[in-house]
Amino acid sequence: MLETYDWNNKLTYLKSTRDLYYNDDYVSFLVNTVWKITKPVHIVDYGCGYGYLGLVLMPLLPEGSKYTGIDSGETLLAEARELFRLLPYDSEFLEGDATEIELNDKYDIAICHAFLLHMTTPETMLEKMIHSVKKGGKIICFEPHWISNMASYLLDGEKQSEFIQLGVLQKLFESDTQRNGKDGNIGMKIPIYLSELGVKNIECRVSDKVNFLDSNMHHNDKNDLYQSLKEEGIAGDPGDKQQFVERLIARGLTYDNALAQYEAELRFFNIFHVYSSFVYAPNMKITFGDIVC
């Protein structure tokens, strides 16, 4: 099941952070050179939000393609319908729980973006996505791998180990997954899950997007990127020390590790600003394969 649905309140976050993840020319390369989509296709997007993937993919797909988005967030879907109403694409949006909706053998391609990491049983959701695709179709999953994301921060003049505690974060992510099934590192596991579910010709790519907050760049561009990075949660305020440490202990960390994580996040919060020189690669994983039966 999805976690309690609160993405309606996160529309600003969704809209301001998605540009951090992909270069348009790389997505075009995937569509045209890797996936070789040359005929109109009907795509279903699980957990579509405001239709982000549709907005990215539809301009690149052959004319006559159709986009169907599924989400349980009423506000997000209203935004999606409004956005697509102004565009020349055939689209529809279904409100409902993607884990429960039944759409068998109907679509050419099933896609999702940063969706499976919120699932307590992602394999079950993948199976449902596969069943919604016609024989000869594709499944494509854009999902994160948090630990490689966290390893890909560089702040000029600072030692990474003093504001990113990779070992502590690795333990925290693993503990969270063991506790509730939700997995921020799922991006690297999807090839295995798809293979176990009978998908063929499986490949996994990594987004080539690297964000550079350049201390010498034009102020408006710099400020926009800085705000997007902050919306992403980079260098966020850890807040009250005792509450922060107690939360991490409840999530499986030792007191010493929880304290080290608090101090690292506080340091990052204090040293990162709009005039920093900062390089960040989200390392989103893009896994895909063919549905043969």
DRENBA-601728 format. One line per 5 residues: number of its first residue (from 1); for each residue x, y, z of C-alpha. Coordinates in Angstrom, 3 decimals. Layout:
NUM) X/Y/Z | ...
END
This chain:
1) 0.000/0.000/0.000 | 0.991/3.613/-0.452 | 1.843/5.619/2.611 | -0.906/7.908/3.890 | -1.623/10.168/0.934
6) -0.082/13.583/1.485 | 1.296/14.448/-1.957 | -1.590/16.843/-2.578 | 0.185/19.204/-0.207 | 3.519/18.720/-1.993
11) 2.647/20.049/-5.436 | 5.139/22.926/-5.113 | 7.867/20.433/-4.186 | 7.070/18.182/-7.133 | 7.057/20.992/-9.682
16) 10.256/22.652/-8.482 | 12.431/19.554/-8.015 | 11.785/17.374/-11.078 | 14.105/19.421/-13.318 | 16.959/18.368/-11.053
21) 16.719/14.745/-12.219 | 17.013/14.551/-16.029 | 18.420/16.261/-19.093 | 15.808/16.603/-21.850 | 18.243/15.378/-24.496
26) 18.945/12.198/-22.515 | 15.235/11.363/-22.263 | 14.960/12.005/-26.014 | 17.888/9.619/-26.549 | 16.093/6.924/-24.516
31) 12.833/7.317/-26.459 | 14.398/7.380/-29.922 | 17.623/5.383/-29.713 | 17.230/2.972/-26.789 | 13.492/2.213/-26.716
36) 13.075/2.936/-30.450 | 9.470/4.096/-30.110 | 8.481/4.810/-33.723 | 4.707/4.131/-33.660 | 1.991/5.741/-31.509
41) 1.768/4.171/-28.050 | -0.696/4.273/-25.159 | 1.183/4.848/-21.899 | -0.144/4.341/-18.368 | 1.656/6.222/-15.582
46) 1.232/4.795/-12.073 | 1.334/7.435/-9.334 | 1.376/10.125/-12.025 | 1.028/13.137/-9.705 | 0.532/16.249/-11.841
51) 1.575/14.325/-14.968 | 5.298/15.077/-14.883 | 6.389/12.071/-16.961 | 3.615/12.732/-19.451 | 4.806/16.317/-19.854
56) 8.342/15.033/-20.468 | 7.525/12.099/-22.750 | 4.517/13.132/-24.848 | 6.393/15.778/-26.916 | 8.951/13.083/-27.803
61) 6.506/10.314/-28.755 | 5.017/9.703/-32.221 | 1.883/11.680/-33.039 | -1.250/9.814/-31.990 | 0.211/8.558/-28.711
66) -1.996/8.641/-25.617 | -1.185/9.207/-21.930 | -3.218/7.837/-19.011 | -2.276/8.886/-15.484 | -3.404/7.175/-12.278
71) -3.152/8.825/-8.870 | -5.097/9.026/-5.613 | -4.350/12.718/-5.104 | -7.326/14.852/-6.076 | -5.395/18.155/-6.078
76) -2.543/16.742/-8.163 | -4.944/15.284/-10.720 | -6.832/18.579/-10.974 | -3.496/20.259/-11.738 | -2.677/17.524/-14.278
81) -6.010/17.925/-16.076 | -5.534/21.690/-16.200 | -1.986/21.390/-17.577 | -2.925/18.851/-20.256 | -6.104/20.726/-21.240
86) -3.823/23.387/-22.738 | -1.689/20.852/-24.638 | -2.311/18.993/-27.918 | -2.001/15.509/-26.376 | -4.607/12.783/-25.941
91) -4.736/12.246/-22.175 | -6.953/10.965/-19.386 | -6.550/10.865/-15.617 | -8.008/8.232/-13.306 | -8.428/8.946/-9.604
96) -7.882/5.891/-7.441 | -5.414/3.754/-5.532 | -2.909/2.442/-8.073 | -2.433/-0.685/-5.945 | -6.109/-1.629/-6.331
101) -7.126/-0.483/-9.820 | -7.481/-3.309/-12.385 | -6.261/-2.539/-15.932 | -5.302/-5.801/-17.618 | -3.657/-6.088/-21.073
106) -4.687/-2.576/-22.041 | -1.545/-0.457/-22.567 | 1.607/-0.504/-24.686 | 3.862/0.848/-21.929 | 3.513/1.071/-18.137
111) 5.688/3.681/-16.429 | 6.263/5.123/-12.980 | 8.452/7.811/-11.463 | 9.664/7.858/-7.827 | 6.618/5.744/-6.999
116) 7.757/2.255/-6.017 | 9.967/3.544/-3.198 | 6.761/4.440/-1.310 | 5.403/0.879/-1.556 | 5.547/-1.635/1.273
121) 5.297/-4.433/-1.334 | 6.849/-3.058/-4.549 | 6.953/-6.471/-6.248 | 3.154/-6.688/-6.018 | 2.840/-3.255/-7.617
126) 5.272/-4.215/-10.393 | 3.209/-7.329/-11.092 | 0.087/-5.163/-11.434 | 1.950/-2.810/-13.805 | 3.086/-5.776/-15.911
131) -0.466/-7.154/-16.109 | -1.705/-3.813/-17.447 | 0.570/-4.091/-20.509 | -0.225/-5.894/-23.766 | 2.056/-8.688/-24.946
136) 4.989/-7.086/-26.748 | 4.807/-3.946/-24.620 | 7.246/-2.436/-22.130 | 7.556/-1.544/-18.475 | 9.755/1.455/-17.585
141) 10.551/2.494/-14.002 | 12.319/5.724/-13.024 | 13.289/5.198/-9.368 | 15.933/6.489/-6.929 | 18.960/4.881/-5.349
146) 19.354/7.065/-2.301 | 22.823/6.003/-1.205 | 24.444/6.763/-4.585 | 22.491/10.029/-4.583 | 23.922/10.922/-1.163
151) 27.436/9.995/-2.316 | 27.169/12.485/-5.184 | 27.366/15.813/-3.342 | 30.366/18.110/-3.588 | 30.494/21.427/-1.744
156) 33.554/23.495/-2.606 | 35.973/23.890/0.286 | 34.312/21.255/2.492 | 35.101/17.627/3.323 | 32.124/15.543/2.244
161) 32.487/13.234/5.249 | 31.745/16.145/7.584 | 28.265/16.828/6.183 | 27.265/13.497/4.568 | 27.512/10.437/6.827
166) 27.340/7.705/4.187 | 27.793/4.770/6.564 | 25.134/6.050/8.955 | 22.725/6.780/6.101 | 23.253/3.313/4.643
171) 22.288/1.733/7.971 | 19.295/4.066/8.289 | 17.962/3.275/4.798 | 18.388/-0.476/5.365 | 16.703/-0.278/8.762
176) 13.748/1.635/7.299 | 13.258/-0.976/4.571 | 13.461/-3.831/7.063 | 10.908/-2.090/9.286 | 8.222/-1.091/6.783
181) 9.181/-2.421/3.340 | 9.600/1.027/1.764 | 12.940/1.273/0.005 | 14.682/4.457/-1.130 | 17.382/2.285/-2.717
186) 14.870/0.412/-4.881 | 16.257/1.800/-8.140 | 19.058/-0.778/-8.165 | 16.767/-3.676/-7.215 | 14.139/-3.295/-9.919
191) 16.123/-5.254/-12.570 | 16.086/-8.264/-10.221 | 12.393/-7.853/-9.389 | 11.462/-7.597/-13.076 | 13.478/-10.701/-13.930
196) 11.722/-12.657/-11.177 | 8.376/-11.525/-12.649 | 9.221/-12.833/-16.123 | 10.118/-9.577/-17.875 | 12.688/-10.042/-20.668
201) 15.506/-7.947/-22.194 | 15.923/-5.989/-18.960 | 18.291/-3.021/-18.901 | 19.061/-0.399/-16.287 | 20.396/3.075/-17.070
206) 21.372/6.006/-14.869 | 20.356/9.601/-15.556 | 23.281/11.731/-16.707 | 21.980/14.899/-15.001 | 24.501/16.744/-12.829
211) 23.403/20.016/-11.214 | 26.007/22.737/-10.767 | 25.281/25.647/-8.477 | 28.010/27.974/-9.733 | 28.977/30.840/-7.444
216) 29.775/32.821/-10.620 | 26.473/32.222/-12.443 | 23.819/34.886/-13.094 | 21.879/35.694/-9.926 | 18.384/34.739/-11.170
221) 19.497/31.348/-12.516 | 21.512/30.733/-9.372 | 18.616/31.617/-7.089 | 16.183/29.380/-9.019 | 18.519/26.389/-8.790
226) 19.263/27.085/-5.125 | 15.538/27.174/-4.310 | 14.979/23.900/-6.186 | 17.829/22.278/-4.265 | 16.362/23.495/-0.974
231) 12.911/22.196/-1.987 | 14.581/18.850/-2.688 | 15.577/18.807/0.985 | 19.264/19.487/0.462 | 20.870/21.113/3.507
236) 17.573/21.205/5.376 | 17.301/22.417/8.971 | 17.470/19.343/11.252 | 15.452/21.216/13.879 | 15.371/20.329/17.568
241) 18.362/18.168/18.483 | 16.651/15.905/21.011 | 13.629/15.256/18.802 | 15.854/14.580/15.774 | 18.030/12.081/17.669
246) 15.011/10.334/19.194 | 13.392/9.953/15.763 | 16.509/8.322/14.321 | 16.865/5.984/17.306 | 13.232/4.949/16.736
251) 14.223/4.199/13.126 | 16.985/1.830/14.265 | 20.154/3.927/14.746 | 22.350/3.893/17.830 | 22.510/7.077/19.898
256) 26.058/7.802/18.642 | 25.065/7.379/14.979 | 21.927/9.465/15.430 | 23.973/12.238/17.053 | 26.587/12.086/14.266
261) 23.804/12.410/11.686 | 22.316/15.401/13.500 | 25.694/17.157/13.630 | 26.350/16.430/9.930 | 22.946/17.793/8.876
266) 23.353/20.867/11.081 | 26.771/21.543/9.560 | 25.390/21.202/6.017 | 22.503/23.534/6.892 | 24.942/26.140/8.224
271) 27.512/26.062/5.403 | 25.260/25.768/2.308 | 23.952/29.033/0.838 | 23.037/30.629/-2.481 | 26.645/31.720/-3.052
276) 28.082/28.214/-2.567 | 29.740/26.289/-5.379 | 27.920/22.960/-5.217 | 27.712/19.939/-7.531 | 24.964/17.326/-7.157
281) 24.036/14.246/-9.219 | 20.730/12.584/-8.222 | 21.663/9.337/-10.049 | 18.082/8.308/-10.856 | 17.923/4.740/-12.170
286) 15.821/3.950/-15.244 | 14.974/0.248/-15.551 | 13.017/-1.216/-18.446 | 12.148/-4.482/-20.120 | 9.772/-6.266/-22.478
291) 6.495/-7.971/-21.612 | 6.432/-11.218/-23.594 | 3.435/-13.088/-22.166
END
